[in-house]
Amino acid sequence: MRCLALTAMLILGASSFEAALADPPPAAPPTSDAAAKHAKRTACLKDAKTRKLVGEDKKSYLKSCMAGT
């Protein structure tokens, strides 16, 4: 009887351990204002890099891009 109880405990323990190791659900997309601003800045920086802007040209481009014009 003890062997059966021990086996059941091992099986239940292993299944809960496997559940703990499972991949977490994917994160929800950012909805906050700060996250949107960060995404916009990242896109502007990527575009500035594509255009090979540096120095003052890059700075003014980022300013105008972040303003939305």
VENJOZI-V62973 format. One line per field, one symbol per residue. phi: phi as a letter, one per 40 degrees, with the letter a starting at -180 (. if undefined). Layout:
# VENJOZI-V62973
phi: ???
This chain:
# VENJOZI-V62973
phi: .cccccccccccccccccccccccccccccbccccccccccccccccccccfcbgccccccccccccgc
